[in-house]
Amino acid sequence: MRKLIIGIVFLVALGLVVDFGSAAYAEYRVSRELRAGASLTADPEVTVHGFPFLTQAWDGKYENIEIRAQGVQSDVVGEVTIESTLLGVSAPLSDLVDGSVKSLPVDHLSGRMLIDATDLGRFLDIPDLQVSAPPASKSDGTGGSGGSGMTTAGGVVLTGTVPVGPLETTVSVQADLVLDGGQVKIVASDFYFGPEGHADFTIPEPLAPAILGLFTRTIDPQELPFGVQPTQVYAEGSQIVIEGVGDNVTIDLNELQSR
């Protein structure tokens, strides 16, 4: 009986090793294809979720594959992080392991481009830019975005040092994150004085429009994964996140960035 139990434990352990090893190799092959196709400087992270992997591989259908690539060069805002979640991916195991897979049918795709405060600051020419979400407002239902008269996808507070007349002054502005077709607009709508309503800076009224304009810009999110169209934009921590989704699509692994 003891030998039987030991034998069963050994077979289970061996099966786990084979399963995890097969998943790791498939992840590696997809990662290499993505790196080569998108001309990345490093292998992106690829994770195949779901256990056991070999059952999914046998069926040629994978529940959930996540992709994350950091330090991706963007024509718009410097470096960005690209993330994608693929649900219901169809691909033969043989194509995954031999590197011949180039396109994948996907039931549902969500893609995200994350822009951190440093790169957004370079884009706005405000090197010390800080990004944070404003406190929720019970009055307008926009999460404290202030209401600019446009459809608001999210609100954000931007803080940075800008020229105010002859002086360099650190100011905070309340901005709307707005989807306009395939573009994302950051629209500074007002100055932000903190939850208690106390200001540590003053802006002469004639200069206010020009100062707000320094924090207002349009982003063309060309680098969303696999050409997905933006459907949402919001602030998350110190980052601006632009997200898009698609259903029943076939993705090309050479187009992690679609420009």
ZALUMDREN-145240 format. One record per residue: x negated, y negated, z negated of N, C-alpha, C in turn. Coordinates in steps of 0.2 Angstrom, whole numbers, padded with zeros to 4 digits, always signed. Atoms other than C-alpha are relative to their C-alpha. Layout:
<atoms>
XYZXYZXYZ
...
</atoms>
This chain:
<atoms>
-0004+0006+0000+0000+0000+0000-0004-0006+0000
+0004+0006+0000-0014-0012-0004-0003-0001+0007
+0003+0001-0007-0022-0009+0013+0005-0002+0005
-0005+0003-0004-0006-0012+0021+0001-0007-0001
-0002+0007+0001-0003-0028+0013-0006-0004+0002
+0006+0003-0002-0021-0033+0016+0000-0001+0008
+0000+0001-0008-0019-0029+0035+0005-0005+0002
-0005+0005-0002-0003-0039+0036-0002-0007-0001
+0003+0007+0001-0011-0054+0028-0005-0002+0005
+0005+0001-0005-0026-0052+0040+0003-0002+0007
-0003+0001-0006-0014-0051+0055+0003-0007+0000
-0004+0006+0001-0004-0066+0049-0005-0006+0001
+0005+0005+0000-0020-0076+0046-0003-0001+0007
+0003+0000-0007-0027-0071+0063+0005-0004+0005
-0005+0003-0004-0011-0076+0071+0000-0008-0001
+0001+0007+0001-0012-0093+0063-0006-0004+0003
+0006+0003-0003-0029-0096+0069+0000+0000+0007
-0001+0000-0007-0025-0091+0086+0005-0006+0002
-0005+0004-0001-0010-0102+0086-0002-0008+0000
+0002+0007+0001-0018-0118+0079-0006-0001+0005
+0005+0001-0004-0033-0115+0090+0002-0001+0007
-0003+0001-0007-0022-0114+0106+0002-0007+0000
-0003+0007+0000-0013-0130+0101-0006-0005+0000
+0006+0005+0000-0030-0139+0098-0003+0000+0007
+0003+0000-0007-0037-0134+0115+0005-0003+0005
-0005+0003-0005-0021-0139+0124+0000-0008-0001
+0001+0007+0001-0022-0156+0115-0006-0003+0002
+0006+0003-0003-0040-0158+0120+0000-0001+0007
-0001+0000-0007-0036-0154+0138+0004-0006+0002
-0004+0006-0002-0022-0167+0139-0003-0007-0002
+0004+0006+0001-0033-0180+0130-0005-0002+0005
+0006+0001-0005-0047-0178+0142+0004-0002+0007
-0004+0002-0006-0034-0180+0157+0002-0007-0001
-0002+0007+0001-0027-0196+0149-0006-0004+0000
+0005+0004+0000-0044-0203+0146-0003-0001+0007
+0002+0001-0007-0050-0200+0164+0005-0004+0004
-0005+0004-0005-0034-0206+0172+0001-0007-0002
-0001+0007+0002-0033-0222+0162-0007-0004-0001
+0007+0003+0001-0052-0225+0161-0001-0003-0007
+0001+0002+0007-0052-0226+0142-0007+0001-0002
+0007+0000+0002-0068-0228+0133-0001+0006-0006
+0000-0005+0005-0063-0214+0120+0006+0005+0001
-0006-0004-0001-0052-0199+0120+0006-0002-0005
-0006+0001+0004-0034-0203+0114+0001+0006-0004
-0002-0005+0004-0027-0194+0100+0007+0003+0003
-0006-0004-0003-0014-0180+0106+0001+0005-0005
-0002-0005+0005-0004-0170+0094+0006+0003+0002
-0006-0004-0001+0008-0156+0098+0003+0002-0006
-0004-0002+0006+0021-0154+0085+0004+0006+0001
-0004-0006-0001+0031-0139+0081-0004+0006-0001
+0004-0006+0001+0026-0122+0075+0005+0006+0001
+0007-0001-0003+0022-0110+0082-0001-0003+0007
+0001+0003-0006+0014-0118+0096+0000+0006+0006
+0000-0005-0005+0012-0101+0106+0007+0001+0003
-0007-0001-0002+0031-0099+0106+0002-0005+0005
-0001+0005-0004+0033-0116+0114-0004+0001+0007
+0004-0001-0006+0019-0112+0126+0003+0005+0005
-0003-0005-0004+0027-0096+0131+0007-0002+0004
-0006+0002-0003+0044-0105+0135-0002-0006+0005
+0002+0005-0005+0034-0119+0144+0004-0007-0002
-0004+0006+0002+0044-0132+0133-0002-0002-0007
+0003+0003+0007+0036-0143+0119+0005-0005-0003
-0005+0004+0004+0047-0151+0106-0002-0007+0000
+0002+0007+0002+0037-0166+0102-0008-0001+0001
+0007+0002-0001+0020-0173+0109-0001-0007-0002
+0001+0007+0001+0013-0189+0102-0007-0001+0002
+0006+0003-0003-0001-0199+0110-0002-0007-0003
+0002+0006+0003-0011-0213+0102-0007-0002+0003
+0006+0002-0003-0025-0223+0111-0001-0007-0003
+0002+0006+0003-0034-0237+0101-0005-0003+0005
+0005+0004-0003-0045-0251+0108+0001+0000+0008
-0001+0000-0007-0037-0250+0125+0000-0007+0003
+0001+0007-0003-0042-0265+0136+0006-0002+0004
-0006+0003-0003-0027-0276+0141-0002-0006+0004
+0001+0006-0004-0027-0289+0155+0003-0006-0003
-0003+0005+0003-0016-0299+0144-0002-0003-0007
+0002+0003+0007-0021-0300+0126-0006+0004-0003
+0006-0003+0002-0038-0291+0125+0001+0007-0002
-0001-0007+0001-0037-0274+0116+0006+0001-0004
-0007-0002+0003-0021-0266+0111+0000+0008-0002
-0001-0007+0001-0016-0249+0104+0007+0002+0003
-0005-0003-0004-0005-0238+0115+0003+0006-0004
-0003-0006+0003+0007-0225+0107+0006+0002+0004
-0005-0003-0003+0019-0213+0115+0003+0006-0003
-0003-0006+0002+0031-0200+0109+0004+0003+0005
-0004-0004-0005+0037-0187+0121+0004+0006-0003
-0005-0005+0002+0052-0176+0117+0002+0004+0005
-0002-0004-0005+0056-0161+0127-0004+0000+0006
+0005+0000-0006+0040-0159+0138+0000+0007+0003
+0001-0006-0004+0040-0146+0151-0007+0001+0004
+0007-0002-0003+0023-0138+0156-0002+0007-0001
+0003-0007+0001+0016-0121+0159-0006+0000-0004
+0006+0000+0004+0003-0116+0147-0006+0000+0004
+0006-0001-0005-0009-0111+0161-0002-0007+0002
+0002+0006-0002-0008-0129+0167-0004-0005-0005
+0003+0003+0006-0012-0136+0150-0007+0002-0001
+0006-0003+0003-0027-0125+0146-0005-0001+0006
+0005+0000-0005-0035-0126+0163-0001-0007+0003
+0000+0007-0002-0033-0145+0165+0003-0002+0007
-0003+0001-0006-0023-0144+0181+0006-0004-0001
-0006+0004+0001-0008-0153+0173-0001-0007+0002
+0000+0007-0002-0005-0170+0181+0006-0004-0002
-0006+0003+0002+0013-0174+0178+0004+0005-0004
-0004-0004+0005+0025-0169+0165+0007-0002+0000
-0007+0002+0001+0044-0169+0165+0002-0001-0007
-0001+0002+0007+0050-0177+0149+0008-0001-0001
-0007+0002+0002+0068-0177+0141+0001-0007-0002
-0001+0007+0003+0065-0193+0131-0007-0002-0001
+0007+0003+0001+0050-0205+0131+0001-0006-0004
+0000+0007+0003+0047-0219+0119-0008-0002+0000
+0007+0003-0001+0031-0230+0122+0000-0006-0004
+0001+0006+0004+0024-0244+0111-0007-0003+0002
+0006+0004+0000+0011-0257+0113-0001-0004-0006
+0001+0004+0006+0004-0264+0097-0006-0005+0001
+0005+0006-0001-0005-0281+0097-0001-0002-0007
+0001+0002+0006-0014-0285+0081-0001-0008+0000
+0000+0008+0001-0016-0303+0074-0006-0003+0003
+0006+0002-0003-0034-0304+0080+0000-0001+0007
+0000+0001-0007-0031-0301+0098+0006-0005+0002
-0006+0005-0001-0014-0311+0097-0003-0007-0001
+0003+0006+0001-0025-0325+0090-0004-0003+0006
+0004+0001-0006-0037-0324+0105+0005-0003+0005
-0005+0002-0006-0022-0325+0117+0003-0007-0001
-0003+0006+0002-0015-0340+0108-0005-0006-0001
+0005+0005+0001-0032-0348+0106+0000-0003-0007
+0000+0002+0007-0030-0348+0087-0003+0006-0004
+0004-0006+0002-0044-0337+0080+0002+0002-0007
-0002-0003+0007-0038-0336+0062+0007+0002-0001
-0008-0001+0001-0020-0332+0066+0001+0006-0004
-0003-0006+0004-0010-0321+0054+0007+0001+0002
-0007-0002-0002+0006-0312+0057+0003+0003-0006
-0004-0003+0005+0019-0308+0045+0008-0001+0001
-0007+0001-0001+0038-0305+0045+0003-0004-0005
-0003+0004+0004+0049-0318+0037+0004+0004-0005
-0005-0003+0004+0060-0314+0022+0007+0000+0003
-0006+0000-0003+0077-0309+0027+0005-0005-0002
-0004+0005+0001+0090-0322+0029+0007+0002+0000
-0007-0002+0001+0108-0319+0023+0005-0004+0005
-0005+0004-0003+0115-0333+0033+0000+0001+0008
-0001+0000-0007+0111-0330+0051-0001+0008+0003
+0000-0007-0002+0108-0311+0052-0005+0002+0004
+0006-0001-0005+0092-0312+0062-0006+0002-0004
+0006-0002+0004+0080-0307+0048-0004-0006-0001
+0004+0006+0002+0075-0325+0045-0003-0003+0006
+0003+0002-0006+0071-0329+0063+0002-0007+0002
-0001+0007-0001+0079-0346+0062+0005-0002+0006
-0005+0002-0006+0090-0345+0078-0003-0005+0004
+0002+0005-0005+0083-0353+0093+0005-0001+0006
-0005+0000-0006+0099-0351+0104-0001+0005+0005
+0001-0006-0005+0092-0336+0113+0001+0006-0004
+0000-0006+0003+0094-0318+0110-0006+0002-0003
+0006-0002+0003+0082-0313+0097-0001+0007-0002
+0002-0007+0002+0074-0296+0095-0003+0001-0006
+0003-0001+0007+0065-0300+0079-0003-0007-0001
+0003+0006+0002+0058-0314+0069-0007+0001-0003
+0007-0001+0002+0040-0317+0064-0003-0007-0003
+0004+0006+0003+0029-0330+0054-0007+0000+0003
+0007+0000-0002+0013-0335+0062-0003-0006-0003
+0004+0004+0004+0000-0344+0052-0007-0001+0003
+0007+0001-0003-0016-0352+0059-0002-0008+0000
+0003+0006+0000-0027-0367+0060+0000-0003+0007
-0001+0003-0006-0023-0379+0074-0001-0008+0000
+0001+0007+0001-0027-0397+0078+0006-0004+0000
-0005+0005+0001-0015-0410+0071-0002-0007+0000
+0004+0006-0001-0020-0426+0078-0007+0001+0000
+0007-0001+0000-0038-0428+0074-0002+0005-0005
+0002-0005+0005-0038-0415+0060+0002+0007+0001
-0002-0007-0001-0038-0396+0060+0004+0002-0007
-0004-0001+0005-0024-0391+0049+0003+0007+0001
-0003-0007+0000-0018-0373+0044+0008-0001-0001
-0007+0000+0001+0001-0372+0047+0003+0007+0001
-0004-0006-0001+0014-0359+0047+0006-0002+0004
-0006+0002-0004+0028-0358+0060+0004+0007+0000
-0005-0005+0000+0044-0347+0061+0001+0001+0008
-0001-0001-0007+0045-0339+0078+0005+0006+0002
-0005-0005-0003+0058-0329+0088-0004+0005+0005
+0003-0005-0004+0052-0313+0097+0006+0002+0005
-0006+0000-0005+0063-0313+0113-0002+0004+0006
+0001-0003-0006+0065-0301+0127+0004-0003+0006
-0003+0003-0006+0068-0309+0144-0002+0004+0006
+0002-0004-0006+0069-0297+0158-0005+0005-0003
+0005-0005+0002+0053-0287+0157-0006-0004-0004
+0006+0004+0004+0043-0301+0147+0002-0001-0007
-0001+0001+0007+0041-0304+0129-0002-0008-0001
+0002+0007+0002+0042-0322+0123+0000-0001-0007
+0001+0003+0007+0035-0329+0107+0002-0007+0000
-0002+0007+0000+0045-0345+0104+0000-0002-0007
+0000+0003+0006+0040-0355+0089+0006-0005-0001
-0007+0004+0000+0057-0363+0083-0001-0005-0006
+0000+0005+0005+0052-0372+0067-0006+0001-0004
+0005-0001+0004+0039-0374+0054+0002+0004-0006
-0002-0004+0006+0039-0362+0039-0004-0002-0006
+0003+0003+0007+0036-0368+0021+0001+0006-0005
+0000-0005+0005+0038-0351+0012+0006+0001-0003
-0007-0001+0003+0052-0343+0002+0002-0005-0005
-0002+0004+0005+0052-0356-0011+0001-0007+0003
-0001+0006-0004+0053-0370+0002-0005-0006-0002
+0005+0004+0001+0037-0378-0003-0005-0001+0005
+0005+0001-0005+0025-0385+0010-0007-0002-0002
+0007+0002+0001+0006-0386+0009-0003-0004+0006
+0002+0004-0006+0005-0396+0025+0005-0005+0003
-0005+0004-0003+0014-0410+0034-0002-0001+0007
+0000+0001-0007+0017-0413+0052+0003-0006+0002
-0004+0006-0002+0021-0430+0059+0005+0002+0005
-0005-0002-0004+0037-0429+0068-0001+0000+0008
+0001+0000-0007+0031-0435+0085-0005+0006+0002
+0004-0005-0002+0018-0421+0085+0003+0007-0001
-0003-0007+0001+0029-0407+0080+0001+0004+0006
-0001-0004-0006+0034-0401+0098-0006+0003+0002
+0006-0002-0002+0016-0400+0103-0003+0005-0004
+0003-0005+0004+0011-0390+0088+0004+0006+0000
-0004-0006-0001+0025-0378+0090-0001+0003+0006
+0002-0003-0007+0020-0376+0108-0006+0004+0000
+0006-0004+0001+0003-0370+0102+0001+0008-0002
-0002-0006+0002+0012-0355+0095+0005+0004+0004
-0005-0002-0005+0023-0352+0110-0003+0003+0006
+0004-0003-0006+0018-0340+0124+0005+0006+0002
-0003-0006-0003+0025-0327+0136-0005+0006+0001
+0004-0006-0001+0018-0309+0136+0003+0004+0005
-0002-0005-0005+0019-0298+0151-0002+0007-0002
+0003-0006+0003+0018-0281+0143-0001+0006+0006
+0001-0004-0005+0011-0272+0158-0003+0007-0002
+0003-0006+0003+0002-0259+0147+0004+0005-0004
-0004-0005+0003+0017-0250+0140-0001+0007+0003
+0002-0007-0003+0014-0231+0142+0005+0002+0006
-0004-0004-0006+0019-0223+0159+0005-0005+0003
-0005+0005-0003+0028-0239+0165+0006-0001-0003
-0007+0000+0003+0042-0238+0153+0001-0008-0001
-0002+0007+0000+0052-0255+0152+0001-0002-0007
-0001+0001+0007+0052-0264+0136+0008-0001-0002
-0007+0001+0002+0068-0263+0126+0001-0003-0007
+0000+0003+0006+0063-0270+0109-0007-0003-0002
+0006+0003+0002+0050-0281+0101+0001-0002-0007
-0001+0002+0007+0047-0284+0082-0007+0000-0003
+0006+0001+0004+0034-0288+0069+0000+0006-0005
+0001-0006+0005+0027-0273+0059-0007-0001-0003
+0006+0002+0003+0014-0278+0046-0003-0006+0003
+0004+0006-0003+0001-0289+0054+0000+0001+0008
+0001-0001-0007+0005-0283+0072+0007-0002+0003
-0006+0001-0004+0018-0287+0086+0000+0007+0004
-0001-0006-0004+0025-0271+0093+0005-0001+0005
-0004+0000-0006+0033-0270+0110+0002+0007+0002
-0002-0007-0001+0043-0254+0113+0005+0001+0006
-0005-0002-0005+0052-0246+0127+0001+0007+0000
-0002-0007+0000+0061-0230+0130+0002+0002+0007
-0002-0002-0006+0066-0219+0145+0002+0008-0001
-0003-0006+0001+0076-0203+0147+0000+0004+0007
+0000-0005-0006+0074-0188+0159-0005-0003+0006
+0005+0003-0004+0058-0195+0167-0006+0005+0001
+0006-0004-0002+0042-0187+0175-0006-0005-0001
+0006+0004+0001+0026-0195+0169-0006+0002+0003
+0006-0001-0003+0010-0196+0177-0006-0001-0005
+0005+0001+0005-0005-0193+0165-0005-0005+0003
+0004+0005-0002-0015-0204+0176+0002-0008-0001
-0003+0007+0000-0004-0219+0172+0002-0001-0008
-0001+0002+0007-0005-0220+0153+0001-0008-0001
-0001+0008-0001-0007-0239+0157+0003-0001+0007
-0003+0002-0007+0005-0244+0172-0001-0007+0001
+0001+0007-0001-0001-0261+0179+0003-0002+0006
</atoms>
